[in-house]
């Protein structure tokens, strides 16, 4: 049997940490009341760097695509580097959600996959700006996306 490479071990560690942070932290925050509903919905989970799950009283669980930026793919990456970057973006968003004192989402339009298109604000600041500044995301306003593999 082939021994895992250092990159394989790192990716496995990042995937585990991202999953733990992505599910555990928001669930605990929702349960203790720090993730509170805004305009009827509560952000309860970062699915990846630019997709969240909302819990809306009238609709139940709703997938929402965050607008204004694009992050690397986690579920269908084109290369290991894209996966690693996508996991980093997911982890950052998860921690930012947990740290935020006020979470606001707005938007009712839907994309071609049926996800709600929302602009996410944490403590009054659009989440797109810091993610782009940190290199975890690129500006995106629709249309064809660039790849993340170099």
Buried (B, 14 or more C-beta within 10 A) or exposed (E): EEEEEEEEEBBEEBBEBBEEBBBEBBEEBBEEEBBEBBEEBBBBBBBBBBBBBBBBEEEEEBBBBBBBBBBBBBEEBEBBBBBBBBBBBBBBBBEBBBEBEEBBBEBEEBEEEEBBBBBBBBEEEBBBEBBBEEEBBBEBEEEEEEEBEE
